[in-house]
Amino acid sequence: MLAALSPIERPRCVRCLTRMRLAKIVLGEGHSEKRIFECVKCGATEIKLVADPLDSNELTRLTNNIRPPA
């Protein structure tokens, strides 16, 4: 399942609730990203799969409704 993270969202650590830092971004399948977050307080890591925003249904909907000026 792909998470809907904004480009600047930082999840909270499940252990200590501290904001985690983005440690690494790895390209995944289908233009998705694997974002690896690390807690600076306790060292826990978390991986989030994020869909490419340029391949989203929302972008398709917006581009399909573009019309030239009347």
Distance bins in CASP14 RR format, pairs under 12 A and 6 or more apart:
PFRMAT RR
TARGET T0000
AUTHOR 0000-0000-0000
RMODE 2
METHOD distances of the structure
MODEL  1
1 32 0 0 0 0 0 1 0 0 0 0 0
1 48 0 0 0 0 0 1 0 0 0 0 0
1 49 1 0 0 1 0 0 0 0 0 0 0
1 50 0 0 0 0 0 1 0 0 0 0 0
1 51 0 0 0 0 0 1 0 0 0 0 0
2 28 0 0 0 0 0 1 0 0 0 0 0
2 29 0 0 0 0 0 1 0 0 0 0 0
2 30 0 0 0 0 0 1 0 0 0 0 0
2 31 0 0 0 0 0 1 0 0 0 0 0
2 32 1 0 0 1 0 0 0 0 0 0 0
2 33 0 0 0 0 1 0 0 0 0 0 0
2 34 0 0 0 0 0 1 0 0 0 0 0
2 35 0 0 0 0 0 1 0 0 0 0 0
2 47 0 0 0 0 0 1 0 0 0 0 0
2 48 0 0 0 0 1 0 0 0 0 0 0
2 49 1 0 1 0 0 0 0 0 0 0 0
2 50 1 0 0 1 0 0 0 0 0 0 0
2 51 1 0 1 0 0 0 0 0 0 0 0
2 52 0 0 0 0 1 0 0 0 0 0 0
2 53 0 0 0 0 0 1 0 0 0 0 0
2 55 0 0 0 0 0 1 0 0 0 0 0
2 56 0 0 0 0 0 1 0 0 0 0 0
3 9 0 0 0 0 1 0 0 0 0 0 0
3 11 0 0 0 0 1 0 0 0 0 0 0
3 32 0 0 0 0 1 0 0 0 0 0 0
3 33 0 0 0 0 1 0 0 0 0 0 0
3 34 0 0 0 0 0 1 0 0 0 0 0
3 35 0 0 0 0 1 0 0 0 0 0 0
3 37 0 0 0 0 0 1 0 0 0 0 0
3 46 0 0 0 0 0 1 0 0 0 0 0
3 47 0 0 0 0 1 0 0 0 0 0 0
3 48 1 0 1 0 0 0 0 0 0 0 0
3 49 1 0 0 1 0 0 0 0 0 0 0
3 50 1 0 1 0 0 0 0 0 0 0 0
3 51 0 0 0 0 1 0 0 0 0 0 0
4 32 0 0 0 0 0 1 0 0 0 0 0
4 48 0 0 0 0 1 0 0 0 0 0 0
4 49 0 0 0 0 0 1 0 0 0 0 0
4 50 1 0 0 1 0 0 0 0 0 0 0
4 51 1 0 0 1 0 0 0 0 0 0 0
4 52 0 0 0 0 0 1 0 0 0 0 0
4 53 0 0 0 0 1 0 0 0 0 0 0
4 56 0 0 0 0 1 0 0 0 0 0 0
4 57 0 0 0 0 0 1 0 0 0 0 0
4 58 0 0 0 0 0 1 0 0 0 0 0
5 11 1 0 0 1 0 0 0 0 0 0 0
5 20 0 0 0 0 0 1 0 0 0 0 0
5 22 0 0 0 0 1 0 0 0 0 0 0
5 25 0 0 0 0 0 1 0 0 0 0 0
5 32 0 0 0 0 0 1 0 0 0 0 0
5 33 0 0 0 0 1 0 0 0 0 0 0
5 34 0 0 0 0 0 1 0 0 0 0 0
5 35 1 0 0 1 0 0 0 0 0 0 0
5 37 0 0 0 0 1 0 0 0 0 0 0
5 46 0 0 0 0 0 1 0 0 0 0 0
5 47 0 0 0 0 0 1 0 0 0 0 0
5 48 1 0 1 0 0 0 0 0 0 0 0
5 49 0 0 0 0 1 0 0 0 0 0 0
5 50 1 0 1 0 0 0 0 0 0 0 0
5 51 0 0 0 0 1 0 0 0 0 0 0
5 52 0 0 0 0 0 1 0 0 0 0 0
5 53 0 0 0 0 1 0 0 0 0 0 0
6 22 0 0 0 0 0 1 0 0 0 0 0
6 35 0 0 0 0 0 1 0 0 0 0 0
6 48 0 0 0 0 0 1 0 0 0 0 0
6 50 0 0 0 0 1 0 0 0 0 0 0
6 53 0 0 0 0 1 0 0 0 0 0 0
7 22 0 0 0 0 1 0 0 0 0 0 0
7 25 0 0 0 0 0 1 0 0 0 0 0
7 33 0 0 0 0 1 0 0 0 0 0 0
7 35 0 0 0 0 1 0 0 0 0 0 0
7 50 0 0 0 0 1 0 0 0 0 0 0
7 52 0 0 0 0 0 1 0 0 0 0 0
7 53 1 0 0 1 0 0 0 0 0 0 0
8 19 0 0 0 0 0 1 0 0 0 0 0
8 21 0 0 0 0 0 1 0 0 0 0 0
8 22 0 0 0 0 1 0 0 0 0 0 0
8 35 0 0 0 0 0 1 0 0 0 0 0
9 19 0 0 0 0 1 0 0 0 0 0 0
9 20 0 0 0 0 0 1 0 0 0 0 0
9 22 0 0 0 0 1 0 0 0 0 0 0
9 35 0 0 0 0 1 0 0 0 0 0 0
9 37 0 0 0 0 1 0 0 0 0 0 0
9 48 0 0 0 0 1 0 0 0 0 0 0
9 50 0 0 0 0 1 0 0 0 0 0 0
10 18 0 0 0 0 1 0 0 0 0 0 0
10 19 1 0 1 0 0 0 0 0 0 0 0
10 20 1 0 1 0 0 0 0 0 0 0 0
10 21 1 0 0 1 0 0 0 0 0 0 0
10 22 1 0 0 1 0 0 0 0 0 0 0
10 23 0 0 0 0 0 1 0 0 0 0 0
10 35 0 0 0 0 1 0 0 0 0 0 0
10 37 1 0 0 1 0 0 0 0 0 0 0
10 38 0 0 0 0 0 1 0 0 0 0 0
10 39 0 0 0 0 0 1 0 0 0 0 0
10 40 0 0 0 0 0 1 0 0 0 0 0
10 46 0 0 0 0 0 1 0 0 0 0 0
10 48 0 0 0 0 0 1 0 0 0 0 0
11 17 0 0 0 0 0 1 0 0 0 0 0
11 18 0 0 0 0 0 1 0 0 0 0 0
11 19 1 0 0 1 0 0 0 0 0 0 0
11 20 1 0 1 0 0 0 0 0 0 0 0
11 21 0 0 0 0 0 1 0 0 0 0 0
11 22 0 0 0 0 1 0 0 0 0 0 0
11 35 0 0 0 0 1 0 0 0 0 0 0
11 36 0 0 0 0 0 1 0 0 0 0 0
11 37 1 0 1 0 0 0 0 0 0 0 0
11 38 0 0 0 0 0 1 0 0 0 0 0
11 39 0 0 0 0 1 0 0 0 0 0 0
11 44 0 0 0 0 0 1 0 0 0 0 0
11 45 0 0 0 0 0 1 0 0 0 0 0
11 46 1 0 0 1 0 0 0 0 0 0 0
11 47 0 0 0 0 0 1 0 0 0 0 0
11 48 1 0 0 1 0 0 0 0 0 0 0
11 50 0 0 0 0 0 1 0 0 0 0 0
12 18 1 0 0 1 0 0 0 0 0 0 0
12 19 1 0 0 1 0 0 0 0 0 0 0
12 20 1 0 0 1 0 0 0 0 0 0 0
12 21 0 0 0 0 0 1 0 0 0 0 0
12 37 0 0 0 0 1 0 0 0 0 0 0
12 39 0 0 0 0 1 0 0 0 0 0 0
12 41 0 0 0 0 0 1 0 0 0 0 0
12 42 0 0 0 0 0 1 0 0 0 0 0
12 44 0 0 0 0 0 1 0 0 0 0 0
12 46 0 0 0 0 1 0 0 0 0 0 0
13 19 1 0 0 1 0 0 0 0 0 0 0
13 20 1 0 1 0 0 0 0 0 0 0 0
13 21 0 0 0 0 0 1 0 0 0 0 0
13 37 0 0 0 0 1 0 0 0 0 0 0
13 38 0 0 0 0 1 0 0 0 0 0 0
13 39 1 0 1 0 0 0 0 0 0 0 0
13 40 0 0 0 0 1 0 0 0 0 0 0
13 41 1 0 0 1 0 0 0 0 0 0 0
13 42 1 0 0 1 0 0 0 0 0 0 0
13 43 0 0 0 0 1 0 0 0 0 0 0
13 44 1 0 1 0 0 0 0 0 0 0 0
13 45 0 0 0 0 1 0 0 0 0 0 0
13 46 1 0 0 1 0 0 0 0 0 0 0
14 20 0 0 0 0 1 0 0 0 0 0 0
14 37 0 0 0 0 0 1 0 0 0 0 0
14 39 0 0 0 0 1 0 0 0 0 0 0
14 42 0 0 0 0 1 0 0 0 0 0 0
14 43 0 0 0 0 0 1 0 0 0 0 0
14 44 1 0 0 1 0 0 0 0 0 0 0
14 45 0 0 0 0 0 1 0 0 0 0 0
14 46 1 0 0 1 0 0 0 0 0 0 0
15 38 0 0 0 0 0 1 0 0 0 0 0
15 39 1 0 0 1 0 0 0 0 0 0 0
15 41 0 0 0 0 1 0 0 0 0 0 0
15 42 1 0 1 0 0 0 0 0 0 0 0
15 43 0 0 0 0 1 0 0 0 0 0 0
15 44 1 0 1 0 0 0 0 0 0 0 0
15 45 0 0 0 0 0 1 0 0 0 0 0
15 46 0 0 0 0 0 1 0 0 0 0 0
16 39 1 0 0 1 0 0 0 0 0 0 0
16 40 0 0 0 0 1 0 0 0 0 0 0
16 41 1 0 1 0 0 0 0 0 0 0 0
16 42 1 0 1 0 0 0 0 0 0 0 0
16 43 0 0 0 0 1 0 0 0 0 0 0
16 44 1 0 0 1 0 0 0 0 0 0 0
17 39 0 0 0 0 1 0 0 0 0 0 0
17 41 0 0 0 0 1 0 0 0 0 0 0
17 42 0 0 0 0 1 0 0 0 0 0 0
17 44 0 0 0 0 0 1 0 0 0 0 0
18 37 0 0 0 0 0 1 0 0 0 0 0
18 38 0 0 0 0 0 1 0 0 0 0 0
18 39 1 0 1 0 0 0 0 0 0 0 0
18 40 1 0 0 1 0 0 0 0 0 0 0
18 41 1 0 1 0 0 0 0 0 0 0 0
18 42 1 0 0 1 0 0 0 0 0 0 0
18 43 0 0 0 0 1 0 0 0 0 0 0
18 44 0 0 0 0 1 0 0 0 0 0 0
18 46 0 0 0 0 0 1 0 0 0 0 0
19 37 0 0 0 0 1 0 0 0 0 0 0
19 38 0 0 0 0 0 1 0 0 0 0 0
19 39 0 0 0 0 1 0 0 0 0 0 0
19 40 0 0 0 0 1 0 0 0 0 0 0
19 41 0 0 0 0 1 0 0 0 0 0 0
19 46 0 0 0 0 0 1 0 0 0 0 0
20 35 0 0 0 0 1 0 0 0 0 0 0
20 36 0 0 0 0 1 0 0 0 0 0 0
20 37 1 1 0 0 0 0 0 0 0 0 0
20 38 1 0 0 1 0 0 0 0 0 0 0
20 39 1 0 1 0 0 0 0 0 0 0 0
20 40 1 0 0 1 0 0 0 0 0 0 0
20 41 0 0 0 0 1 0 0 0 0 0 0
20 42 0 0 0 0 1 0 0 0 0 0 0
20 43 0 0 0 0 1 0 0 0 0 0 0
20 44 1 0 0 1 0 0 0 0 0 0 0
20 45 0 0 0 0 1 0 0 0 0 0 0
20 46 1 0 0 1 0 0 0 0 0 0 0
20 47 0 0 0 0 0 1 0 0 0 0 0
20 48 0 0 0 0 1 0 0 0 0 0 0
21 35 0 0 0 0 0 1 0 0 0 0 0
21 36 0 0 0 0 0 1 0 0 0 0 0
21 37 1 0 0 1 0 0 0 0 0 0 0
21 38 1 0 1 0 0 0 0 0 0 0 0
21 39 1 0 0 1 0 0 0 0 0 0 0
21 40 1 0 1 0 0 0 0 0 0 0 0
21 41 0 0 0 0 0 1 0 0 0 0 0
21 43 0 0 0 0 0 1 0 0 0 0 0
21 44 0 0 0 0 0 1 0 0 0 0 0
21 45 0 0 0 0 0 1 0 0 0 0 0
21 46 0 0 0 0 0 1 0 0 0 0 0
22 33 0 0 0 0 0 1 0 0 0 0 0
22 34 0 0 0 0 0 1 0 0 0 0 0
22 35 1 0 0 1 0 0 0 0 0 0 0
22 36 1 0 0 1 0 0 0 0 0 0 0
22 37 1 0 1 0 0 0 0 0 0 0 0
22 38 0 0 0 0 1 0 0 0 0 0 0
22 39 0 0 0 0 0 1 0 0 0 0 0
22 40 0 0 0 0 0 1 0 0 0 0 0
22 45 0 0 0 0 0 1 0 0 0 0 0
22 46 0 0 0 0 0 1 0 0 0 0 0
22 47 0 0 0 0 0 1 0 0 0 0 0
22 48 0 0 0 0 1 0 0 0 0 0 0
22 50 0 0 0 0 0 1 0 0 0 0 0
23 34 0 0 0 0 0 1 0 0 0 0 0
23 35 0 0 0 0 1 0 0 0 0 0 0
23 36 1 0 1 0 0 0 0 0 0 0 0
23 37 1 0 0 1 0 0 0 0 0 0 0
23 38 1 0 1 0 0 0 0 0 0 0 0
23 39 0 0 0 0 1 0 0 0 0 0 0
23 40 0 0 0 0 1 0 0 0 0 0 0
23 43 0 0 0 0 0 1 0 0 0 0 0
23 44 0 0 0 0 0 1 0 0 0 0 0
23 45 1 0 0 1 0 0 0 0 0 0 0
23 46 0 0 0 0 1 0 0 0 0 0 0
23 47 0 0 0 0 1 0 0 0 0 0 0
23 48 0 0 0 0 0 1 0 0 0 0 0
24 33 0 0 0 0 0 1 0 0 0 0 0
24 34 0 0 0 0 1 0 0 0 0 0 0
24 35 1 0 0 1 0 0 0 0 0 0 0
24 36 1 0 1 0 0 0 0 0 0 0 0
24 37 0 0 0 0 1 0 0 0 0 0 0
24 38 0 0 0 0 1 0 0 0 0 0 0
24 45 0 0 0 0 1 0 0 0 0 0 0
24 46 0 0 0 0 0 1 0 0 0 0 0
24 47 0 0 0 0 1 0 0 0 0 0 0
24 48 0 0 0 0 0 1 0 0 0 0 0
25 32 0 0 0 0 0 1 0 0 0 0 0
25 33 1 0 1 0 0 0 0 0 0 0 0
25 34 1 0 0 1 0 0 0 0 0 0 0
25 35 1 0 1 0 0 0 0 0 0 0 0
25 36 1 0 0 1 0 0 0 0 0 0 0
25 37 0 0 0 0 0 1 0 0 0 0 0
25 47 0 0 0 0 0 1 0 0 0 0 0
25 48 0 0 0 0 0 1 0 0 0 0 0
25 49 0 0 0 0 0 1 0 0 0 0 0
25 50 0 0 0 0 1 0 0 0 0 0 0
25 52 0 0 0 0 0 1 0 0 0 0 0
26 32 0 0 0 0 1 0 0 0 0 0 0
26 33 1 0 0 1 0 0 0 0 0 0 0
26 34 1 0 1 0 0 0 0 0 0 0 0
26 35 0 0 0 0 1 0 0 0 0 0 0
26 36 1 0 0 1 0 0 0 0 0 0 0
26 47 0 0 0 0 1 0 0 0 0 0 0
26 48 0 0 0 0 0 1 0 0 0 0 0
26 49 0 0 0 0 0 1 0 0 0 0 0
26 50 0 0 0 0 0 1 0 0 0 0 0
27 33 1 0 0 1 0 0 0 0 0 0 0
27 34 1 0 0 1 0 0 0 0 0 0 0
27 35 0 0 0 0 0 1 0 0 0 0 0
27 49 0 0 0 0 0 1 0 0 0 0 0
27 50 0 0 0 0 0 1 0 0 0 0 0
27 52 0 0 0 0 1 0 0 0 0 0 0
28 34 1 0 1 0 0 0 0 0 0 0 0
28 35 0 0 0 0 0 1 0 0 0 0 0
28 36 0 0 0 0 0 1 0 0 0 0 0
28 47 0 0 0 0 0 1 0 0 0 0 0
28 48 0 0 0 0 0 1 0 0 0 0 0
28 49 1 0 0 1 0 0 0 0 0 0 0
28 50 0 0 0 0 1 0 0 0 0 0 0
28 51 0 0 0 0 0 1 0 0 0 0 0
28 52 0 0 0 0 1 0 0 0 0 0 0
29 49 0 0 0 0 1 0 0 0 0 0 0
29 51 0 0 0 0 0 1 0 0 0 0 0
29 52 0 0 0 0 0 1 0 0 0 0 0
29 55 0 0 0 0 0 1 0 0 0 0 0
30 49 0 0 0 0 0 1 0 0 0 0 0
30 50 0 0 0 0 0 1 0 0 0 0 0
30 51 0 0 0 0 1 0 0 0 0 0 0
30 52 1 0 0 1 0 0 0 0 0 0 0
30 54 0 0 0 0 0 1 0 0 0 0 0
30 55 1 0 0 1 0 0 0 0 0 0 0
31 49 0 0 0 0 0 1 0 0 0 0 0
31 50 0 0 0 0 0 1 0 0 0 0 0
31 51 1 0 0 1 0 0 0 0 0 0 0
31 52 1 1 0 0 0 0 0 0 0 0 0
31 53 0 0 0 0 1 0 0 0 0 0 0
31 54 1 0 0 1 0 0 0 0 0 0 0
31 55 1 0 1 0 0 0 0 0 0 0 0
31 56 0 0 0 0 0 1 0 0 0 0 0
32 47 0 0 0 0 0 1 0 0 0 0 0
32 48 0 0 0 0 0 1 0 0 0 0 0
32 49 1 0 1 0 0 0 0 0 0 0 0
32 50 1 0 0 1 0 0 0 0 0 0 0
32 51 1 0 1 0 0 0 0 0 0 0 0
32 52 1 0 1 0 0 0 0 0 0 0 0
32 53 0 0 0 0 0 1 0 0 0 0 0
32 54 0 0 0 0 0 1 0 0 0 0 0
32 55 0 0 0 0 1 0 0 0 0 0 0
32 56 0 0 0 0 0 1 0 0 0 0 0
33 47 0 0 0 0 0 1 0 0 0 0 0
33 48 0 0 0 0 1 0 0 0 0 0 0
33 49 1 0 0 1 0 0 0 0 0 0 0
33 50 1 0 1 0 0 0 0 0 0 0 0
33 51 0 0 0 0 1 0 0 0 0 0 0
33 52 1 0 0 1 0 0 0 0 0 0 0
33 53 0 0 0 0 1 0 0 0 0 0 0
33 54 0 0 0 0 0 1 0 0 0 0 0
33 55 0 0 0 0 0 1 0 0 0 0 0
34 45 0 0 0 0 0 1 0 0 0 0 0
34 46 0 0 0 0 0 1 0 0 0 0 0
34 47 1 0 0 1 0 0 0 0 0 0 0
34 48 1 0 0 1 0 0 0 0 0 0 0
34 49 1 0 1 0 0 0 0 0 0 0 0
34 50 1 0 0 1 0 0 0 0 0 0 0
34 51 0 0 0 0 0 1 0 0 0 0 0
34 52 0 0 0 0 0 1 0 0 0 0 0
35 45 0 0 0 0 0 1 0 0 0 0 0
35 46 0 0 0 0 1 0 0 0 0 0 0
35 47 1 0 0 1 0 0 0 0 0 0 0
35 48 1 0 1 0 0 0 0 0 0 0 0
35 49 1 0 0 1 0 0 0 0 0 0 0
35 50 1 0 1 0 0 0 0 0 0 0 0
35 51 0 0 0 0 0 1 0 0 0 0 0
36 44 0 0 0 0 0 1 0 0 0 0 0
36 45 1 0 0 1 0 0 0 0 0 0 0
36 46 1 0 0 1 0 0 0 0 0 0 0
36 47 1 0 1 0 0 0 0 0 0 0 0
36 48 0 0 0 0 1 0 0 0 0 0 0
36 49 0 0 0 0 0 1 0 0 0 0 0
36 50 0 0 0 0 0 1 0 0 0 0 0
37 43 0 0 0 0 0 1 0 0 0 0 0
37 44 0 0 0 0 1 0 0 0 0 0 0
37 45 1 0 0 1 0 0 0 0 0 0 0
37 46 1 0 1 0 0 0 0 0 0 0 0
37 47 1 0 0 1 0 0 0 0 0 0 0
37 48 1 0 0 1 0 0 0 0 0 0 0
37 50 0 0 0 0 0 1 0 0 0 0 0
38 44 1 0 0 1 0 0 0 0 0 0 0
38 45 1 0 1 0 0 0 0 0 0 0 0
38 46 0 0 0 0 1 0 0 0 0 0 0
38 47 0 0 0 0 0 1 0 0 0 0 0
39 45 1 0 0 1 0 0 0 0 0 0 0
39 46 0 0 0 0 1 0 0 0 0 0 0
50 56 0 0 0 0 0 1 0 0 0 0 0
51 57 0 0 0 0 1 0 0 0 0 0 0
51 58 0 0 0 0 0 1 0 0 0 0 0
51 59 0 0 0 0 0 1 0 0 0 0 0
52 58 0 0 0 0 0 1 0 0 0 0 0
52 59 0 0 0 0 1 0 0 0 0 0 0
53 59 1 0 0 1 0 0 0 0 0 0 0
53 60 0 0 0 0 0 1 0 0 0 0 0
53 62 0 0 0 0 0 1 0 0 0 0 0
54 60 0 0 0 0 1 0 0 0 0 0 0
54 62 0 0 0 0 0 1 0 0 0 0 0
54 63 0 0 0 0 0 1 0 0 0 0 0
55 63 0 0 0 0 0 1 0 0 0 0 0
56 62 0 0 0 0 1 0 0 0 0 0 0
56 63 0 0 0 0 0 1 0 0 0 0 0
57 63 0 0 0 0 0 1 0 0 0 0 0
57 64 0 0 0 0 0 1 0 0 0 0 0
58 64 0 0 0 0 0 1 0 0 0 0 0
58 65 0 0 0 0 0 1 0 0 0 0 0
59 65 0 0 0 0 0 1 0 0 0 0 0
59 66 0 0 0 0 0 1 0 0 0 0 0
60 66 0 0 0 0 0 1 0 0 0 0 0
END
